[in-house]
Amino acid sequence: MKEKNYSTELEVQSLYEGLLHQATRTDTRKTLNTIHDICKKLVANNSTPSVPIVAKLVGNQGIIISVRTIYNRRGGNNPYPRLIDAWARFSEFKSSKVSSNIDLSFQLVNDSDLVKISDPVLRHKIMIIFGQHKSLIKENNALREIQKMPLILPPGSEQERCQNEQKKPALEAYDTEVIVKFLKGNNAKGLCFDQYGALNSNKAIPRHQVLSEPGLKEAIEKLIPEKLLLTE
C-alpha cells in the first residue's frame, strides 16, 4: 500500500478528526489530541516530528506513553504513528517547497545583466552594489571557515591560568574567620575602617600590641597570586 503524502495542513487536520472519531476510549482521544497539538507546534517552528521527540513531549504533559507503544502499528490500526507520520510528511513537503521557492526566486545579477542596462549612471551604481554584495559573500564565507578552525591559545595563557589556580592554596575555615574578624575592626584595640575603607586607629596603640588574630598574613597571602608575591 502506497503511503499518502500530505501537502496541506488541512489534509492532516482531516486525518486527525477521522482518527479522533474512530477512537472509542477517552484516554486514546486525549493522547491523540495532545500528539496533534505537539506536532502542529513543531511543524510551525520548522521542526519535523519524530516518534522519540513526540513521546518525550507528551510525557512532559503528564501522559505516559512509550516509544514502543507508538511504534506498535497493530496492523495499521494504531492511530498514533499514523498521525505523527502525517505531520512529518507535511513538514518535509513544507520544507522542500520553501527551498524550491528560494532557489527559483533568488537570482544574482551577473555581468551579462549589467551590460543590458543602457543608462551608464544606473549601470555604475548597480555595479558598485553588485561588487559590494560579492565582497560581503566572500567575507561571510571566510568568517565561516574561521569559525570551523580549532581554537589555539597563546602559550602560557589558559594553561598558565589553570596551573595558577591549582597552585593557589584554598582558604580554610580558620583563614576566613581571621579575615572576617579583621575586616570588622576592633574598637577595643583602637582599630576601625573609615568610609573609604582605610584602616584607622581611634586611640593610641601601645607598642607590640597584637592587633589581629594569628595567621592574618598567611590568610591574605592565599588570596594574592603567587606571581605578585614573588615580585616584592
Backbone as numpy.savetxt, mean C-alpha at the origin, in Angstrom:
# Nx Ny Nz CAx CAy CAz Cx Cy Cz
-21.22 -29.09 -23.71 -22.06 -27.89 -23.71 -21.18 -26.65 -23.71
-21.46 -25.76 -24.67 -20.65 -24.55 -24.79 -21.00 -23.57 -23.68
-19.98 -23.01 -23.05 -20.20 -22.07 -21.96 -20.65 -20.73 -22.53
-21.60 -20.12 -21.85 -22.18 -18.87 -22.32 -21.25 -17.70 -22.00
-21.15 -16.78 -22.94 -20.40 -15.55 -22.71 -21.36 -14.46 -22.26
-20.90 -13.63 -21.34 -21.72 -12.54 -20.81 -21.07 -11.21 -21.18
-21.75 -10.47 -22.04 -21.19 -9.20 -22.53 -21.84 -7.98 -21.90
-22.92 -8.17 -21.13 -23.58 -7.05 -20.46 -23.90 -7.43 -19.02
-23.98 -6.42 -18.19 -24.33 -6.66 -16.79 -25.77 -7.14 -16.66
-26.60 -6.72 -17.61 -28.00 -7.13 -17.59 -28.14 -8.64 -17.74
-27.28 -9.25 -18.55 -27.30 -10.71 -18.73 -26.95 -11.42 -17.42
-25.95 -10.88 -16.72 -25.57 -11.48 -15.43 -26.69 -11.31 -14.42
-27.31 -10.13 -14.43 -28.42 -9.86 -13.52 -29.58 -10.82 -13.78
-29.83 -11.11 -15.04 -30.90 -12.04 -15.41 -30.60 -13.45 -14.90
-29.33 -13.87 -15.03 -28.94 -15.19 -14.50 -29.12 -15.23 -12.99
-28.69 -14.18 -12.32 -28.80 -14.11 -10.86 -30.26 -14.24 -10.42
-31.14 -13.51 -11.08 -32.56 -13.57 -10.71 -33.14 -14.96 -10.96
-32.68 -15.61 -12.04 -33.14 -16.97 -12.31 -32.67 -17.96 -11.26
-31.40 -17.85 -10.86 -30.86 -18.73 -9.82 -31.56 -18.48 -8.49
-31.85 -17.22 -8.22 -32.53 -16.87 -6.98 -33.94 -17.46 -6.95
-34.58 -17.45 -8.10 -35.94 -18.00 -8.20 -35.94 -19.51 -8.02
-34.88 -20.18 -8.50 -34.79 -21.64 -8.41 -34.42 -22.11 -7.00
-33.77 -21.24 -6.24 -33.32 -21.63 -4.89 -34.52 -21.81 -3.97
-34.53 -22.91 -3.24 -35.65 -23.20 -2.34 -35.31 -22.93 -0.87
-34.02 -22.89 -0.56 -33.61 -22.68 0.83 -33.26 -21.22 1.07
-33.59 -20.73 2.26 -33.34 -19.34 2.60 -31.85 -19.03 2.65
-31.06 -19.96 3.22 -29.63 -19.71 3.32 -28.97 -19.67 1.95
-29.48 -20.48 1.00 -28.94 -20.46 -0.36 -29.23 -19.12 -1.03
-30.43 -18.62 -0.84 -30.80 -17.32 -1.43 -29.96 -16.20 -0.83
-29.72 -16.28 0.48 -28.91 -15.26 1.15 -27.47 -15.29 0.64
-26.92 -16.50 0.48 -25.55 -16.62 -0.02 -25.44 -16.14 -1.45
-26.43 -16.47 -2.28 -26.44 -16.00 -3.67 -26.46 -14.47 -3.73
-27.27 -13.88 -2.89 -27.37 -12.42 -2.86 -26.04 -11.79 -2.46
-25.38 -12.38 -1.46 -24.08 -11.86 -1.01 -23.03 -12.01 -2.10
-22.97 -13.19 -2.74 -22.01 -13.41 -3.82 -22.24 -12.44 -4.96
-23.50 -12.22 -5.29 -23.85 -11.30 -6.38 -23.36 -9.88 -6.08
-23.60 -9.41 -4.88 -23.17 -8.05 -4.50 -21.65 -7.92 -4.50
-20.97 -8.94 -3.99 -19.50 -8.91 -3.93 -18.91 -8.90 -5.33
-19.40 -9.78 -6.20 -18.89 -9.83 -7.57 -19.15 -8.53 -8.31
-20.30 -7.94 -8.08 -20.65 -6.69 -8.74 -19.68 -5.58 -8.35
-19.32 -5.52 -7.06 -18.37 -4.51 -6.59 -16.97 -4.78 -7.14
-16.57 -6.04 -7.20 -15.25 -6.39 -7.74 -15.13 -5.96 -9.20
-16.15 -6.27 -9.99 -16.12 -5.90 -11.41 -16.14 -4.39 -11.58
-16.89 -3.69 -10.73 -16.93 -2.23 -10.79 -15.56 -1.63 -10.52
-14.74 -2.34 -9.73 -13.38 -1.89 -9.42 -12.34 -2.51 -10.35
-12.82 -3.02 -11.49 -11.93 -3.60 -12.52 -11.17 -4.83 -12.03
-11.80 -5.60 -11.15 -11.21 -6.86 -10.68 -12.05 -8.02 -11.19
-11.40 -9.12 -11.51 -12.10 -10.31 -11.98 -12.40 -11.24 -10.80
-13.66 -11.53 -10.53 -14.00 -12.41 -9.41 -13.44 -13.81 -9.60
-12.98 -14.40 -8.52 -12.53 -15.79 -8.53 -13.08 -16.47 -7.29
-13.14 -17.79 -7.33 -13.73 -18.54 -6.22 -13.03 -18.28 -4.89
-11.68 -18.33 -4.81 -11.01 -18.08 -3.52 -11.29 -16.68 -2.97
-11.26 -15.67 -3.84 -11.49 -14.30 -3.39 -12.91 -14.14 -2.89
-13.87 -14.63 -3.67 -15.28 -14.49 -3.29 -15.57 -15.24 -2.00
-15.01 -16.45 -1.85 -15.23 -17.22 -0.63 -14.72 -16.47 0.60
-13.58 -15.82 0.46 -13.01 -15.08 1.58 -13.87 -13.87 1.93
-14.32 -13.13 0.90 -15.13 -11.93 1.14 -16.51 -12.29 1.69
-17.05 -13.42 1.24 -18.33 -13.88 1.79 -18.16 -14.24 3.27
-17.04 -14.88 3.59 -16.77 -15.23 4.98 -16.62 -14.01 5.87
-16.08 -12.92 5.30 -15.95 -11.68 6.07 -17.29 -11.09 6.46
-18.34 -11.49 5.75 -19.68 -10.99 6.06 -20.47 -11.97 6.93
-19.76 -12.94 7.49 -20.40 -13.84 8.44 -21.05 -15.07 7.85
-20.89 -15.27 6.54 -21.45 -16.46 5.89 -20.32 -17.45 5.64
-20.33 -18.56 6.34 -19.26 -19.54 6.21 -19.53 -20.44 5.00
-18.66 -20.35 4.02 -18.76 -21.19 2.84 -17.34 -21.51 2.36
-17.06 -22.77 2.14 -15.71 -23.18 1.77 -15.53 -23.10 0.26
-14.27 -23.03 -0.13 -13.94 -23.03 -1.56 -14.41 -24.33 -2.21
-14.28 -25.43 -1.49 -14.69 -26.73 -2.02 -16.19 -26.75 -2.30
-16.96 -26.11 -1.41 -18.41 -26.07 -1.61 -18.76 -25.34 -2.89
-18.04 -24.26 -3.16 -18.31 -23.50 -4.38 -17.86 -24.28 -5.61
-16.71 -24.93 -5.52 -16.18 -25.67 -6.66 -17.03 -26.91 -6.98
-17.73 -27.44 -5.98 -18.56 -28.62 -6.19 -19.78 -28.25 -7.04
-19.69 -28.54 -8.31 -20.71 -28.07 -9.24 -21.98 -28.93 -9.24
-21.95 -30.09 -8.64 -23.14 -30.96 -8.52 -23.82 -31.17 -9.87
-23.02 -31.44 -10.87 -23.60 -31.70 -12.19 -24.27 -30.48 -12.80
-23.78 -29.29 -12.44 -24.35 -28.07 -12.99 -25.47 -27.48 -12.17
-25.82 -28.12 -11.05 -26.93 -27.64 -10.23 -26.50 -26.71 -9.10
-25.19 -26.52 -8.94 -24.70 -25.61 -7.90 -24.77 -24.18 -8.43
-25.57 -23.32 -7.83 -25.74 -21.96 -8.38 -24.54 -21.05 -8.14
-23.75 -21.34 -7.11 -22.66 -20.42 -6.74 -21.59 -20.29 -7.82
-21.01 -21.41 -8.32 -19.99 -21.25 -9.35 -20.54 -20.69 -10.65
-21.81 -20.96 -10.94 -22.41 -20.41 -12.17 -22.47 -18.89 -12.10
-22.83 -18.37 -10.95 -22.93 -16.92 -10.81 -21.54 -16.27 -10.83
-20.58 -16.88 -10.15 -19.21 -16.34 -10.13 -18.60 -16.39 -11.53
-18.81 -17.51 -12.24 -18.28 -17.64 -13.60 -18.88 -16.57 -14.52
-20.16 -16.31 -14.36 -20.81 -15.31 -15.20 -20.21 -13.93 -14.98
-20.00 -13.57 -13.72 -19.39 -12.28 -13.41 -17.95 -12.23 -13.92
-17.23 -13.34 -13.82 -15.84 -13.38 -14.29 -15.78 -13.18 -15.80
-16.69 -13.83 -16.54 -16.69 -13.69 -18.00 -17.08 -12.27 -18.41
-18.02 -11.68 -17.69 -18.39 -10.30 -17.99 -17.23 -9.36 -17.71
-16.49 -9.62 -16.62 -15.33 -8.79 -16.29 -14.27 -8.88 -17.38
-14.02 -10.10 -17.87 -13.03 -10.28 -18.93 -13.46 -9.60 -20.23
-14.75 -9.70 -20.54 -15.26 -9.03 -21.75 -15.14 -7.52 -21.61
-15.45 -7.02 -20.43 -15.37 -5.59 -20.17 -13.95 -5.09 -20.32
-12.98 -5.84 -19.79 -11.57 -5.44 -19.88 -11.08 -5.46 -21.32
-11.46 -6.50 -22.08 -11.02 -6.59 -23.47 -11.63 -5.49 -24.31
-12.84 -5.09 -23.98 -13.50 -4.03 -24.73 -12.81 -2.70 -24.49
-12.44 -2.44 -23.23 -11.73 -1.20 -22.90 -10.39 -1.15 -23.60
-9.67 -2.29 -23.62 -8.35 -2.34 -24.25 -8.46 -2.10 -25.75
-9.46 -2.72 -26.38 -9.61 -2.55 -27.82 -9.99 -1.13 -28.17
-10.82 -0.51 -27.32 -11.20 0.88 -27.57 -9.99 1.80 -27.48
-9.13 1.55 -26.52 -7.94 2.37 -26.37 -7.01 2.20 -27.57
-6.84 0.96 -28.02 -5.95 0.71 -29.14 -6.45 1.39 -30.41
-7.77 1.43 -30.60 -8.32 1.99 -31.82 -8.35 3.51 -31.79
-8.62 4.09 -30.64 -8.81 5.54 -30.57 -7.51 6.29 -30.35
-6.51 5.64 -29.75 -5.28 6.36 -29.41 -4.27 6.21 -30.54
-4.19 7.20 -31.40 -3.27 7.18 -32.53 -2.31 8.35 -32.41
-1.02 8.08 -32.38 -0.02 9.14 -32.28 0.17 9.82 -33.63
0.51 11.09 -33.56 0.84 11.84 -34.78 2.23 11.42 -35.23
2.40 11.20 -36.53 3.71 10.87 -37.06 4.17 11.95 -38.04
5.36 11.79 -38.57 5.93 12.81 -39.45 5.10 13.02 -40.71
4.53 11.95 -41.24 3.73 12.09 -42.46 2.47 12.90 -42.21
1.94 12.82 -40.97 0.77 13.63 -40.63 1.14 15.11 -40.56
2.33 15.41 -40.07 2.75 16.81 -39.94 2.90 17.47 -41.30
3.34 16.72 -42.29 3.53 17.27 -43.63 2.21 17.73 -44.22
1.12 17.11 -43.83 -0.20 17.43 -44.39 -0.75 18.75 -43.87
-0.15 19.30 -42.82 -0.62 20.58 -42.27 -0.07 21.70 -43.13
-0.97 22.43 -43.80 -0.55 23.46 -44.75 -0.08 24.73 -44.06
-0.67 25.08 -42.93 -0.29 26.30 -42.22 1.07 26.08 -41.56
2.12 26.82 -41.94 3.46 26.59 -41.39 3.55 26.89 -39.89
2.81 27.92 -39.44 2.85 28.27 -38.02 2.23 27.15 -37.18
1.06 26.69 -37.64 0.39 25.60 -36.93 1.23 24.33 -36.97
1.86 24.06 -38.14 2.69 22.87 -38.26 3.87 22.93 -37.29
4.44 24.14 -37.13 5.57 24.30 -36.21 5.14 24.05 -34.77
3.96 24.56 -34.40 3.46 24.36 -33.04 3.20 22.88 -32.75
2.60 22.21 -33.74 2.32 20.78 -33.57 3.61 19.99 -33.46
4.62 20.39 -34.24 5.91 19.70 -34.19 6.55 19.82 -32.81
6.41 21.03 -32.21 6.96 21.23 -30.86 6.24 20.33 -29.85
4.90 20.31 -29.93 4.12 19.48 -29.01 4.46 18.00 -29.22
4.59 17.61 -30.49 4.91 16.22 -30.81 6.28 15.84 -30.26
7.25 16.76 -30.40 8.59 16.50 -29.88 8.61 16.38 -28.37
7.85 17.27 -27.71 7.77 17.20 -26.24 7.12 15.90 -25.79
6.12 15.48 -26.55 5.44 14.23 -26.21 6.38 13.03 -26.29
7.15 12.97 -27.37 8.10 11.86 -27.52 9.17 11.90 -26.44
9.59 13.13 -26.07 10.60 13.26 -25.03 10.07 12.77 -23.68
8.81 13.11 -23.39 8.21 12.67 -22.13 8.06 11.15 -22.09
7.74 10.55 -23.23 7.63 9.09 -23.28 8.97 8.44 -22.97
10.04 8.99 -23.55 11.37 8.44 -23.30 11.75 8.58 -21.83
11.45 9.76 -21.24 11.77 9.97 -19.82 10.98 9.01 -18.94
9.71 8.82 -19.29 8.87 7.91 -18.52 9.40 6.48 -18.59
9.80 6.06 -19.78 10.36 4.71 -19.94 11.67 4.56 -19.16
12.47 5.64 -19.17 13.74 5.60 -18.43 13.49 5.48 -16.93
12.49 6.21 -16.43 12.17 6.14 -15.00 11.67 4.75 -14.62
10.92 4.12 -15.51 10.45 2.76 -15.23 11.62 1.79 -15.14
12.60 1.96 -16.02 13.76 1.08 -15.99 14.57 1.30 -14.71
14.65 2.58 -14.28 15.38 2.88 -13.05 14.70 2.24 -11.85
13.36 2.26 -11.84 12.63 1.66 -10.73 12.87 0.16 -10.64
13.15 -0.48 -11.78 13.39 -1.92 -11.78 14.79 -2.28 -11.29
15.70 -1.30 -11.29 17.07 -1.57 -10.90 17.17 -1.82 -9.40
18.07 -2.69 -8.97 18.25 -2.94 -7.53 18.82 -1.72 -6.83
18.41 -1.52 -5.60 18.88 -0.40 -4.80 20.28 -0.70 -4.28
21.23 0.19 -4.61 22.61 0.04 -4.15 22.92 1.17 -3.18
23.18 0.83 -1.95 23.46 1.83 -0.92 24.94 2.18 -0.92
25.27 3.44 -0.62 26.68 3.83 -0.52 27.39 3.03 0.56
28.68 2.77 0.38 29.43 1.99 1.39 29.33 2.63 2.77
29.00 1.82 3.74 29.00 2.31 5.11 27.76 3.06 5.51
26.71 3.10 4.65 25.51 3.86 5.00 24.56 3.01 5.84
23.75 2.17 5.17 22.80 1.34 5.90 23.51 0.32 6.77
24.57 -0.26 6.24 25.31 -1.27 7.01 25.91 -0.67 8.27
26.48 0.52 8.12 27.09 1.17 9.28 26.05 1.54 10.31
24.87 2.00 9.81 23.81 2.37 10.74 23.35 1.16 11.54
23.20 0.03 10.86 22.78 -1.19 11.55 23.81 -1.64 12.58
25.10 -1.51 12.20 26.16 -1.91 13.12 26.17 -1.01 14.35
25.95 0.30 14.14 25.93 1.23 15.26 24.78 0.92 16.21
23.62 0.55 15.60 22.48 0.22 16.44 22.75 -1.03 17.26
23.47 -1.98 16.65 23.78 -3.20 17.38 24.81 -2.95 18.48
25.77 -2.04 18.22 26.80 -1.77 19.21 26.28 -0.94 20.37
25.28 -0.08 20.09 24.79 0.83 21.13 24.10 0.02 22.23
24.59 0.10 23.46 23.96 -0.66 24.54 22.58 -0.11 24.87
21.68 -0.98 25.20 20.32 -0.56 25.52 20.26 -0.06 26.96
19.36 0.89 27.19 19.17 1.41 28.54 18.50 0.36 29.41
19.04 0.17 30.57 18.41 -0.72 31.53 17.43 0.08 32.38
16.64 -0.62 33.15 15.62 0.05 33.96 16.26 1.05 34.93
17.39 0.68 35.50 18.06 1.58 36.44 18.56 2.83 35.73
19.11 2.68 34.50 19.58 3.84 33.74 18.44 4.83 33.52
17.29 4.30 33.13 16.13 5.16 32.89 15.71 5.88 34.16
15.72 5.18 35.26 15.34 5.77 36.54 16.29 6.90 36.94
17.58 6.70 36.72 18.58 7.72 37.05 18.35 8.98 36.23
18.12 8.81 34.92 17.92 9.97 34.04 16.63 10.69 34.38
15.56 9.94 34.64 14.27 10.56 34.97 14.38 11.38 36.24
15.04 10.85 37.24 15.20 11.59 38.50 16.02 12.85 38.29
17.04 12.76 37.43 17.88 13.93 37.17 17.08 15.01 36.44
16.23 14.59 35.49 15.45 15.56 34.72 14.38 16.24 35.58
13.94 15.57 36.61 12.95 16.18 37.49 13.57 17.26 38.38
14.91 17.28 38.44 15.57 18.25 39.30 15.57 17.78 40.74
16.22 18.54 41.58 16.30 18.18 42.99 16.41 19.46 43.80
15.26 19.99 44.18 15.25 21.25 44.91 15.97 21.15 46.25
15.92 19.95 46.83 16.59 19.79 48.11 18.09 19.99 47.98
18.64 19.64 46.80 20.07 19.82 46.57 20.37 21.11 45.81
19.31 21.90 45.56 19.52 23.18 44.90 19.57 23.11 43.39
19.02 22.07 42.79 19.03 21.92 41.33 17.63 22.06 40.77
17.51 22.76 39.64 16.23 22.87 38.95 16.48 23.28 37.49
15.51 23.03 36.63 15.60 23.42 35.22 14.75 24.66 34.99
15.30 25.63 34.25 14.53 26.83 33.96 13.63 26.60 32.75
12.94 27.67 32.30 11.98 27.54 31.20 12.64 27.18 29.87
13.95 27.37 29.77 14.67 27.04 28.55 15.33 25.66 28.61
15.10 24.95 29.71 15.67 23.62 29.84 17.09 23.60 30.37
17.59 24.75 30.81 18.95 24.81 31.35 18.93 24.44 32.83
19.99 23.77 33.26 20.10 23.36 34.66 20.65 24.51 35.49
19.93 24.88 36.53 20.34 26.00 37.40 20.46 25.52 38.84
21.20 26.30 39.59 21.24 26.08 41.04 20.48 27.21 41.71
19.61 26.87 42.63 18.84 27.90 43.32 19.35 28.18 44.73
20.52 27.61 45.04 21.17 27.92 46.31 22.63 27.50 46.21
23.39 27.91 47.16 24.81 27.56 47.17 24.96 26.05 47.37
25.78 25.45 46.54 25.98 24.00 46.60 27.34 23.71 47.22
27.35 22.95 48.31 28.63 22.62 48.96 29.54 21.83 48.03
30.80 21.97 48.24 31.79 21.26 47.43 31.69 19.75 47.69
31.87 18.98 46.62 31.84 17.52 46.65 30.48 16.94 47.01
29.43 17.75 46.96 28.10 17.19 47.23 27.62 16.40 46.00
27.11 15.21 46.24 26.59 14.37 45.15 25.26 14.94 44.67
25.16 15.23 43.36 23.98 15.90 42.82 23.05 14.98 42.04
23.44 13.75 41.84 22.58 12.83 41.07 22.74 11.42 41.63
21.91 10.55 41.09 22.04 9.14 41.43 23.32 8.59 40.80
23.93 7.58 41.39 25.12 6.97 40.78 24.80 6.39 39.40
25.72 6.52 38.46 25.54 5.95 37.13 24.94 6.88 36.11
24.78 8.19 36.45 24.19 9.13 35.51 25.04 9.27 34.25
26.35 9.39 34.40 27.24 9.57 33.26 27.13 8.39 32.29
27.17 7.18 32.82 27.10 5.99 31.97 25.75 5.89 31.25
24.67 6.28 31.95 23.35 6.22 31.33 23.23 7.19 30.17
23.79 8.41 30.33 23.75 9.40 29.25 24.62 8.96 28.08
25.77 8.36 28.37 26.66 7.90 27.30 26.01 6.83 26.44
25.12 6.04 27.03 24.43 5.02 26.24 23.51 5.63 25.19
23.08 6.88 25.41 22.18 7.55 24.47 22.93 8.28 23.37
24.24 8.43 23.52 25.04 9.18 22.55 25.77 8.20 21.64
25.73 8.43 20.31 26.46 7.53 19.39 27.92 7.42 19.76
28.45 6.22 19.63 29.83 5.95 20.01 30.80 6.82 19.22
30.44 7.14 17.98 31.32 7.93 17.12 31.55 9.32 17.72
30.51 9.91 18.32 30.65 11.24 18.93 31.48 11.18 20.20
31.35 10.10 20.93 32.13 9.98 22.16 33.62 9.86 21.85
33.96 9.23 20.73 35.37 9.04 20.37 36.03 10.31 19.87
35.22 11.32 19.47 35.79 12.57 18.95 36.14 13.55 20.05
35.85 13.20 21.27 36.15 14.13 22.37 37.66 14.28 22.56
